[in-house]
Structure formats: C-alpha cells, structure tokens
Amino acid sequence: MLKQWEQQAQKQHVDPKVAENFLSLFNAPLNAYQQTLEVVETASHESIESFKKAAESFEKALQQGREQWKETAHKAQRSFTEPEK
C-alpha cells in the first residue's frame, strides 16, 4: 500500500520531502511493531535455551541422585546381610 502511494505521488509530482514525511508517519508505527517482534523473538529463543539448560542440569542432578541412592542402598543391604566379626 505504501509503495502504491509512493508511486502515485511520483506520478502526480508531489514534493519528495512531503511524500517522505507522509510515508514516515505510516512507517514509524510499523517499524516499532517490527522491532517489538524482533525483541520478543530474541527473548523467546533465549528463554527456550535457558529452559533447555536448566532441564539438562536437573536431569544430570537427578541421575547423580539416583546413582548415590543405589550406592547407599547397596551399602546398607551389605551391612545388614554380612555377619559381624
């Protein structure tokens, strides 16, 4: 739509400064909207990456906890089943 208006302005010999100012009135909100979308997109990607890293850390801690639990349970079982000397 803006391109069409620009072409029409050129055909009608509108002062280029007037046309440029008029177009900037329309472009300003669109540019702000585009910048907002880019910020939201970047923040979303960063949030996803942070979540993935947190999930991986949690998974690793959970696995370590399981291994320690198994080891402790195994030691406890051995201490109950071995005869005292």
Biopython code that builds the backbone (N, CA, C, O; Angstrom):
import numpy as np
from Bio.PDB.StructureBuilder import StructureBuilder

atoms = [
    (1, "MET", "N", (0.817, -1.177, 0.000)),
    (1, "MET", "CA", (0.000, 0.000, 0.000)),
    (1, "MET", "C", (0.877, 1.263, 0.000)),
    (1, "MET", "O", (0.619, 2.216, -0.736)),
    (2, "LEU", "N", (1.915, 1.245, 0.841)),
    (2, "LEU", "CA", (2.809, 2.393, 0.892)),
    (2, "LEU", "C", (3.542, 2.580, -0.426)),
    (2, "LEU", "O", (3.761, 3.703, -0.881)),
    (3, "LYS", "N", (3.916, 1.460, -1.029)),
    (3, "LYS", "CA", (4.605, 1.529, -2.328)),
    (3, "LYS", "C", (3.680, 2.145, -3.385)),
    (3, "LYS", "O", (4.111, 2.954, -4.207)),
    (4, "GLN", "N", (2.421, 1.755, -3.349)),
    (4, "GLN", "CA", (1.461, 2.292, -4.309)),
    (4, "GLN", "C", (1.308, 3.797, -4.124)),
    (4, "GLN", "O", (1.275, 4.551, -5.097)),
    (5, "TRP", "N", (1.215, 4.224, -2.879)),
    (5, "TRP", "CA", (1.070, 5.647, -2.605)),
    (5, "TRP", "C", (2.304, 6.401, -3.081)),
    (5, "TRP", "O", (2.197, 7.488, -3.649)),
    (6, "GLU", "N", (3.475, 5.818, -2.847)),
    (6, "GLU", "CA", (4.718, 6.447, -3.283)),
    (6, "GLU", "C", (4.749, 6.588, -4.808)),
    (6, "GLU", "O", (5.144, 7.629, -5.333)),
    (7, "GLN", "N", (4.332, 5.538, -5.510)),
    (7, "GLN", "CA", (4.297, 5.593, -6.969)),
    (7, "GLN", "C", (3.297, 6.642, -7.457)),
    (7, "GLN", "O", (3.569, 7.382, -8.402)),
    (8, "GLN", "N", (2.150, 6.694, -6.805)),
    (8, "GLN", "CA", (1.122, 7.671, -7.172)),
    (8, "GLN", "C", (1.632, 9.093, -6.937)),
    (8, "GLN", "O", (1.386, 9.993, -7.740)),
    (9, "ALA", "N", (2.347, 9.281, -5.820)),
    (9, "ALA", "CA", (2.898, 10.600, -5.516)),
    (9, "ALA", "C", (3.911, 11.013, -6.573)),
    (9, "ALA", "O", (3.977, 12.185, -6.942)),
    (10, "GLN", "N", (4.697, 10.068, -7.061)),
    (10, "GLN", "CA", (5.678, 10.376, -8.099)),
    (10, "GLN", "C", (4.977, 10.773, -9.406)),
    (10, "GLN", "O", (5.421, 11.687, -10.101)),
    (11, "LYS", "N", (3.889, 10.085, -9.731)),
    (11, "LYS", "CA", (3.138, 10.395, -10.955)),
    (11, "LYS", "C", (2.530, 11.796, -10.883)),
    (11, "LYS", "O", (2.459, 12.502, -11.889)),
    (12, "GLN", "N", (2.095, 12.189, -9.690)),
    (12, "GLN", "CA", (1.426, 13.474, -9.525)),
    (12, "GLN", "C", (2.416, 14.592, -9.205)),
    (12, "GLN", "O", (2.008, 15.723, -8.944)),
    (13, "HIS", "N", (3.679, 14.292, -9.223)),
    (13, "HIS", "CA", (4.746, 15.266, -8.972)),
    (13, "HIS", "C", (4.606, 15.934, -7.613)),
    (13, "HIS", "O", (4.707, 17.155, -7.489)),
    (14, "VAL", "N", (4.375, 15.116, -6.602)),
    (14, "VAL", "CA", (4.317, 15.604, -5.223)),
    (14, "VAL", "C", (5.748, 15.869, -4.764)),
    (14, "VAL", "O", (6.669, 15.128, -5.108)),
    (15, "ASP", "N", (5.919, 16.917, -3.997)),
    (15, "ASP", "CA", (7.240, 17.254, -3.464)),
    (15, "ASP", "C", (7.799, 16.037, -2.717)),
    (15, "ASP", "O", (7.142, 15.510, -1.820)),
    (16, "PRO", "N", (9.001, 15.589, -3.078)),
    (16, "PRO", "CA", (9.570, 14.397, -2.438)),
    (16, "PRO", "C", (9.678, 14.519, -0.917)),
    (16, "PRO", "O", (9.515, 13.522, -0.214)),
    (17, "LYS", "N", (9.944, 15.702, -0.402)),
    (17, "LYS", "CA", (10.034, 15.886, 1.060)),
    (17, "LYS", "C", (8.671, 15.660, 1.715)),
    (17, "LYS", "O", (8.587, 15.051, 2.781)),
    (18, "VAL", "N", (7.625, 16.142, 1.089)),
    (18, "VAL", "CA", (6.268, 15.952, 1.618)),
    (18, "VAL", "C", (5.917, 14.471, 1.592)),
    (18, "VAL", "O", (5.376, 13.932, 2.558)),
    (19, "ALA", "N", (6.229, 13.821, 0.480)),
    (19, "ALA", "CA", (5.939, 12.391, 0.352)),
    (19, "ALA", "C", (6.728, 11.589, 1.388)),
    (19, "ALA", "O", (6.201, 10.656, 1.994)),
    (20, "GLU", "N", (7.977, 11.957, 1.581)),
    (20, "GLU", "CA", (8.820, 11.249, 2.547)),
    (20, "GLU", "C", (8.289, 11.427, 3.976)),
    (20, "GLU", "O", (8.240, 10.470, 4.749)),
    (21, "ASN", "N", (7.898, 12.643, 4.315)),
    (21, "ASN", "CA", (7.342, 12.895, 5.651)),
    (21, "ASN", "C", (6.038, 12.136, 5.858)),
    (21, "ASN", "O", (5.794, 11.573, 6.925)),
    (22, "PHE", "N", (5.209, 12.130, 4.828)),
    (22, "PHE", "CA", (3.934, 11.428, 4.925)),
    (22, "PHE", "C", (4.155, 9.925, 5.104)),
    (22, "PHE", "O", (3.498, 9.282, 5.923)),
    (23, "LEU", "N", (5.082, 9.380, 4.331)),
    (23, "LEU", "CA", (5.375, 7.946, 4.442)),
    (23, "LEU", "C", (5.974, 7.610, 5.803)),
    (23, "LEU", "O", (5.706, 6.539, 6.347)),
    (24, "SER", "N", (6.776, 8.505, 6.353)),
    (24, "SER", "CA", (7.379, 8.226, 7.659)),
    (24, "SER", "C", (6.320, 8.145, 8.746)),
    (24, "SER", "O", (6.491, 7.430, 9.734)),
    (25, "LEU", "N", (5.204, 8.889, 8.563)),
    (25, "LEU", "CA", (4.098, 8.787, 9.525)),
    (25, "LEU", "C", (3.533, 7.371, 9.571)),
    (25, "LEU", "O", (3.167, 6.878, 10.637)),
    (26, "PHE", "N", (3.464, 6.725, 8.420)),
    (26, "PHE", "CA", (2.962, 5.355, 8.357)),
    (26, "PHE", "C", (4.029, 4.342, 8.757)),
    (26, "PHE", "O", (3.732, 3.329, 9.391)),
    (27, "ASN", "N", (5.252, 4.622, 8.385)),
    (27, "ASN", "CA", (6.331, 3.675, 8.645)),
    (27, "ASN", "C", (6.712, 3.594, 10.116)),
    (27, "ASN", "O", (7.101, 2.527, 10.591)),
    (28, "ALA", "N", (6.611, 4.692, 10.840)),
    (28, "ALA", "CA", (7.065, 4.712, 12.237)),
    (28, "ALA", "C", (6.380, 3.639, 13.091)),
    (28, "ALA", "O", (7.074, 2.874, 13.759)),
    (29, "PRO", "N", (5.040, 3.555, 13.094)),
    (29, "PRO", "CA", (4.407, 2.507, 13.913)),
    (29, "PRO", "C", (4.742, 1.098, 13.421)),
    (29, "PRO", "O", (4.898, 0.176, 14.221)),
    (30, "LEU", "N", (4.850, 0.941, 12.107)),
    (30, "LEU", "CA", (5.184, -0.378, 11.568)),
    (30, "LEU", "C", (6.597, -0.783, 11.959)),
    (30, "LEU", "O", (6.843, -1.943, 12.290)),
    (31, "ASN", "N", (7.526, 0.166, 11.922)),
    (31, "ASN", "CA", (8.899, -0.129, 12.336)),
    (31, "ASN", "C", (8.966, -0.461, 13.824)),
    (31, "ASN", "O", (9.684, -1.375, 14.229)),
    (32, "ALA", "N", (8.220, 0.281, 14.631)),
    (32, "ALA", "CA", (8.196, -0.003, 16.068)),
    (32, "ALA", "C", (7.635, -1.396, 16.325)),
    (32, "ALA", "O", (8.152, -2.137, 17.161)),
    (33, "TYR", "N", (6.579, -1.748, 15.606)),
    (33, "TYR", "CA", (5.974, -3.079, 15.746)),
    (33, "TYR", "C", (6.974, -4.161, 15.340)),
    (33, "TYR", "O", (7.102, -5.177, 16.023)),
    (34, "GLN", "N", (7.670, -3.949, 14.245)),
    (34, "GLN", "CA", (8.662, -4.923, 13.778)),
    (34, "GLN", "C", (9.782, -5.076, 14.811)),
    (34, "GLN", "O", (10.214, -6.196, 15.085)),
    (35, "GLN", "N", (10.253, -3.983, 15.380)),
    (35, "GLN", "CA", (11.305, -4.046, 16.392)),
    (35, "GLN", "C", (10.817, -4.794, 17.629)),
    (35, "GLN", "O", (11.565, -5.567, 18.228)),
    (36, "THR", "N", (9.565, -4.562, 18.006)),
    (36, "THR", "CA", (8.990, -5.268, 19.154)),
    (36, "THR", "C", (8.949, -6.766, 18.892)),
    (36, "THR", "O", (9.285, -7.566, 19.764)),
    (37, "LEU", "N", (8.539, -7.137, 17.698)),
    (37, "LEU", "CA", (8.508, -8.566, 17.342)),
    (37, "LEU", "C", (9.899, -9.183, 17.393)),
    (37, "LEU", "O", (10.065, -10.315, 17.849)),
    (38, "GLU", "N", (10.892, -8.445, 16.928)),
    (38, "GLU", "CA", (12.262, -8.959, 16.952)),
    (38, "GLU", "C", (12.752, -9.146, 18.386)),
    (38, "GLU", "O", (13.423, -10.134, 18.683)),
    (39, "VAL", "N", (12.426, -8.215, 19.273)),
    (39, "VAL", "CA", (12.823, -8.330, 20.677)),
    (39, "VAL", "C", (12.139, -9.532, 21.324)),
    (39, "VAL", "O", (12.769, -10.295, 22.056)),
    (40, "VAL", "N", (10.854, -9.692, 21.048)),
    (40, "VAL", "CA", (10.109, -10.826, 21.607)),
    (40, "VAL", "C", (10.672, -12.139, 21.082)),
    (40, "VAL", "O", (10.803, -13.103, 21.836)),
    (41, "GLU", "N", (11.003, -12.182, 19.809)),
    (41, "GLU", "CA", (11.574, -13.396, 19.218)),
    (41, "GLU", "C", (12.910, -13.743, 19.874)),
    (41, "GLU", "O", (13.158, -14.896, 20.226)),
    (42, "THR", "N", (13.758, -12.741, 20.031)),
    (42, "THR", "CA", (15.062, -12.963, 20.668)),
    (42, "THR", "C", (14.887, -13.436, 22.100)),
    (42, "THR", "O", (15.545, -14.382, 22.534)),
    (43, "ALA", "N", (14.000, -12.779, 22.833)),
    (43, "ALA", "CA", (13.760, -13.163, 24.231)),
    (43, "ALA", "C", (13.207, -14.582, 24.309)),
    (43, "ALA", "O", (13.569, -15.342, 25.207)),
    (44, "SER", "N", (12.336, -14.937, 23.375)),
    (44, "SER", "CA", (11.763, -16.290, 23.367)),
    (44, "SER", "C", (12.847, -17.336, 23.131)),
    (44, "SER", "O", (12.889, -18.361, 23.811)),
    (45, "HIS", "N", (13.718, -17.072, 22.170)),
    (45, "HIS", "CA", (14.806, -18.020, 21.886)),
    (45, "HIS", "C", (15.728, -18.160, 23.100)),
    (45, "HIS", "O", (16.151, -19.264, 23.441)),
    (46, "GLU", "N", (16.031, -17.043, 23.740)),
    (46, "GLU", "CA", (16.897, -17.092, 24.920)),
    (46, "GLU", "C", (16.227, -17.839, 26.064)),
    (46, "GLU", "O", (16.881, -18.589, 26.788)),
    (47, "SER", "N", (14.916, -17.636, 26.229)),
    (47, "SER", "CA", (14.182, -18.343, 27.278)),
    (47, "SER", "C", (14.162, -19.842, 27.018)),
    (47, "SER", "O", (14.315, -20.646, 27.938)),
    (48, "ILE", "N", (13.976, -20.204, 25.773)),
    (48, "ILE", "CA", (13.965, -21.632, 25.418)),
    (48, "ILE", "C", (15.325, -22.254, 25.706)),
    (48, "ILE", "O", (15.407, -23.349, 26.263)),
    (49, "GLU", "N", (16.387, -21.559, 25.330)),
    (49, "GLU", "CA", (17.737, -22.076, 25.585)),
    (49, "GLU", "C", (17.997, -22.196, 27.086)),
    (49, "GLU", "O", (18.575, -23.184, 27.541)),
    (50, "SER", "N", (17.574, -21.197, 27.848)),
    (50, "SER", "CA", (17.753, -21.253, 29.305)),
    (50, "SER", "C", (16.976, -22.425, 29.891)),
    (50, "SER", "O", (17.478, -23.127, 30.769)),
    (51, "PHE", "N", (15.760, -22.638, 29.413)),
    (51, "PHE", "CA", (14.952, -23.747, 29.897)),
    (51, "PHE", "C", (15.610, -25.080, 29.568)),
    (51, "PHE", "O", (15.635, -25.986, 30.400)),
    (52, "LYS", "N", (16.143, -25.201, 28.348)),
    (52, "LYS", "CA", (16.824, -26.447, 27.961)),
    (52, "LYS", "C", (18.019, -26.713, 28.872)),
    (52, "LYS", "O", (18.226, -27.839, 29.323)),
    (53, "LYS", "N", (18.805, -25.667, 29.139)),
    (53, "LYS", "CA", (19.969, -25.838, 30.003)),
    (53, "LYS", "C", (19.546, -26.220, 31.419)),
    (53, "LYS", "O", (20.173, -27.077, 32.043)),
    (54, "ALA", "N", (18.494, -25.597, 31.927)),
    (54, "ALA", "CA", (18.007, -25.921, 33.265)),
    (54, "ALA", "C", (17.497, -27.361, 33.316)),
    (54, "ALA", "O", (17.735, -28.073, 34.291)),
    (55, "ALA", "N", (16.801, -27.781, 32.274)),
    (55, "ALA", "CA", (16.294, -29.154, 32.223)),
    (55, "ALA", "C", (17.442, -30.161, 32.170)),
    (55, "ALA", "O", (17.382, -31.210, 32.810)),
    (56, "GLU", "N", (18.483, -29.839, 31.408)),
    (56, "GLU", "CA", (19.645, -30.730, 31.337)),
    (56, "GLU", "C", (20.351, -30.818, 32.688)),
    (56, "GLU", "O", (20.775, -31.897, 33.100)),
    (57, "SER", "N", (20.477, -29.683, 33.376)),
    (57, "SER", "CA", (21.106, -29.680, 34.701)),
    (57, "SER", "C", (20.281, -30.490, 35.692)),
    (57, "SER", "O", (20.826, -31.245, 36.497)),
    (58, "PHE", "N", (18.967, -30.326, 35.626)),
    (58, "PHE", "CA", (18.087, -31.078, 36.516)),
    (58, "PHE", "C", (18.202, -32.575, 36.239)),
    (58, "PHE", "O", (18.268, -33.383, 37.165)),
    (59, "GLU", "N", (18.223, -32.932, 34.964)),
    (59, "GLU", "CA", (18.348, -34.345, 34.570)),
    (59, "GLU", "C", (19.655, -34.933, 35.100)),
    (59, "GLU", "O", (19.684, -36.055, 35.606)),
    (60, "LYS", "N", (20.730, -34.161, 34.976)),
    (60, "LYS", "CA", (22.030, -34.626, 35.449)),
    (60, "LYS", "C", (22.028, -34.793, 36.975)),
    (60, "LYS", "O", (22.525, -35.794, 37.493)),
    (61, "ALA", "N", (21.476, -33.823, 37.680)),
    (61, "ALA", "CA", (21.404, -33.911, 39.142)),
    (61, "ALA", "C", (20.529, -35.084, 39.568)),
    (61, "ALA", "O", (20.842, -35.779, 40.534)),
    (62, "LEU", "N", (19.450, -35.300, 38.859)),
    (62, "LEU", "CA", (18.562, -36.424, 39.164)),
    (62, "LEU", "C", (19.273, -37.759, 38.965)),
    (62, "LEU", "O", (19.136, -38.669, 39.784)),
    (63, "GLN", "N", (20.022, -37.872, 37.890)),
    (63, "GLN", "CA", (20.772, -39.097, 37.611)),
    (63, "GLN", "C", (21.822, -39.338, 38.699)),
    (63, "GLN", "O", (21.983, -40.464, 39.171)),
    (64, "GLN", "N", (22.536, -38.280, 39.095)),
    (64, "GLN", "CA", (23.532, -38.413, 40.155)),
    (64, "GLN", "C", (22.872, -38.831, 41.471)),
    (64, "GLN", "O", (23.412, -39.651, 42.215)),
    (65, "GLY", "N", (21.697, -38.258, 41.748)),
    (65, "GLY", "CA", (20.957, -38.633, 42.954)),
    (65, "GLY", "C", (20.557, -40.098, 42.937)),
    (65, "GLY", "O", (20.649, -40.785, 43.954)),
    (66, "ARG", "N", (20.113, -40.572, 41.785)),
    (66, "ARG", "CA", (19.736, -41.989, 41.656)),
    (66, "ARG", "C", (20.942, -42.892, 41.901)),
    (66, "ARG", "O", (20.844, -43.899, 42.602)),
    (67, "GLU", "N", (22.082, -42.518, 41.313)),
    (67, "GLU", "CA", (23.286, -43.334, 41.485)),
    (67, "GLU", "C", (23.721, -43.360, 42.950)),
    (67, "GLU", "O", (24.100, -44.411, 43.467)),
    (68, "GLN", "N", (23.667, -42.215, 43.615)),
    (68, "GLN", "CA", (24.034, -42.175, 45.036)),
    (68, "GLN", "C", (23.050, -42.983, 45.874)),
    (68, "GLN", "O", (23.445, -43.663, 46.821)),
    (69, "TRP", "N", (21.773, -42.907, 45.524)),
    (69, "TRP", "CA", (20.762, -43.663, 46.255)),
    (69, "TRP", "C", (21.014, -45.165, 46.105)),
    (69, "TRP", "O", (20.952, -45.908, 47.084)),
    (70, "LYS", "N", (21.295, -45.608, 44.882)),
    (70, "LYS", "CA", (21.570, -47.025, 44.654)),
    (70, "LYS", "C", (22.801, -47.468, 45.429)),
    (70, "LYS", "O", (22.813, -48.535, 46.042)),
    (71, "GLU", "N", (23.831, -46.640, 45.395)),
    (71, "GLU", "CA", (25.064, -46.972, 46.099)),
    (71, "GLU", "C", (24.823, -47.064, 47.609)),
    (71, "GLU", "O", (25.304, -47.991, 48.261)),
    (72, "THR", "N", (24.095, -46.124, 48.149)),
    (72, "THR", "CA", (23.793, -46.129, 49.587)),
    (72, "THR", "C", (22.927, -47.328, 49.951)),
    (72, "THR", "O", (23.159, -47.978, 50.970)),
    (73, "ALA", "N", (21.934, -47.621, 49.124)),
    (73, "ALA", "CA", (21.060, -48.772, 49.383)),
    (73, "ALA", "C", (21.866, -50.069, 49.321)),
    (73, "ALA", "O", (21.648, -50.975, 50.125)),
    (74, "HIS", "N", (22.788, -50.158, 48.375)),
    (74, "HIS", "CA", (23.616, -51.351, 48.241)),
    (74, "HIS", "C", (24.514, -51.510, 49.477)),
    (74, "HIS", "O", (24.663, -52.616, 49.997)),
    (75, "LYS", "N", (25.108, -50.409, 49.943)),
    (75, "LYS", "CA", (25.957, -50.474, 51.138)),
    (75, "LYS", "C", (25.144, -50.873, 52.366)),
    (75, "LYS", "O", (25.591, -51.662, 53.198)),
    (76, "ALA", "N", (23.950, -50.314, 52.458)),
    (76, "ALA", "CA", (23.095, -50.643, 53.599)),
    (76, "ALA", "C", (22.697, -52.112, 53.561)),
    (76, "ALA", "O", (22.678, -52.775, 54.598)),
    (77, "GLN", "N", (22.386, -52.616, 52.401)),
    (77, "GLN", "CA", (21.996, -54.019, 52.271)),
    (77, "GLN", "C", (23.160, -54.930, 52.653)),
    (77, "GLN", "O", (22.967, -55.935, 53.338)),
    (78, "ARG", "N", (24.373, -54.576, 52.208)),
    (78, "ARG", "CA", (25.551, -55.384, 52.550)),
    (78, "ARG", "C", (25.792, -55.370, 54.053)),
    (78, "ARG", "O", (26.139, -56.399, 54.632)),
    (79, "SER", "N", (25.614, -54.234, 54.682)),
    (79, "SER", "CA", (25.890, -54.167, 56.125)),
    (79, "SER", "C", (24.875, -54.983, 56.913)),
    (79, "SER", "O", (25.198, -55.473, 57.995)),
    (80, "PHE", "N", (23.657, -55.143, 56.401)),
    (80, "PHE", "CA", (22.664, -55.963, 57.111)),
    (80, "PHE", "C", (22.853, -57.444, 56.842)),
    (80, "PHE", "O", (22.510, -58.272, 57.685)),
    (81, "THR", "N", (23.395, -57.792, 55.675)),
    (81, "THR", "CA", (23.492, -59.206, 55.325)),
    (81, "THR", "C", (24.841, -59.818, 55.708)),
    (81, "THR", "O", (24.935, -61.038, 55.841)),
    (82, "GLU", "N", (25.884, -59.007, 55.889)),
    (82, "GLU", "CA", (27.187, -59.559, 56.256)),
    (82, "GLU", "C", (27.193, -59.912, 57.749)),
    (82, "GLU", "O", (26.685, -59.145, 58.568)),
    (83, "PRO", "N", (27.754, -61.047, 58.096)),
    (83, "PRO", "CA", (27.833, -61.414, 59.512)),
    (83, "PRO", "C", (28.863, -60.531, 60.216)),
    (83, "PRO", "O", (29.870, -60.120, 59.638)),
    (84, "GLU", "N", (28.570, -60.259, 61.477)),
    (84, "GLU", "CA", (29.507, -59.446, 62.270)),
    (84, "GLU", "C", (30.707, -60.299, 62.658)),
    (84, "GLU", "O", (30.561, -61.503, 62.866)),
    (85, "LYS", "N", (31.874, -59.707, 62.758)),
    (85, "LYS", "CA", (33.098, -60.423, 63.102)),
    (85, "LYS", "C", (33.480, -60.182, 64.518)),
    (85, "LYS", "O", (34.491, -60.708, 64.984)),
]
sb = StructureBuilder()
sb.init_structure("model")
sb.init_model(0)
sb.init_chain("A")
sb.init_seg("    ")
for serial, (resi, resn, name, xyz) in enumerate(atoms, 1):
    if name == "N":
        sb.init_residue(resn, " ", resi, " ")
    sb.init_atom(name, np.array(xyz, "f"), 0.0, 1.0, " ", f" {name:<3s}", serial, name[0])
structure = sb.get_structure()
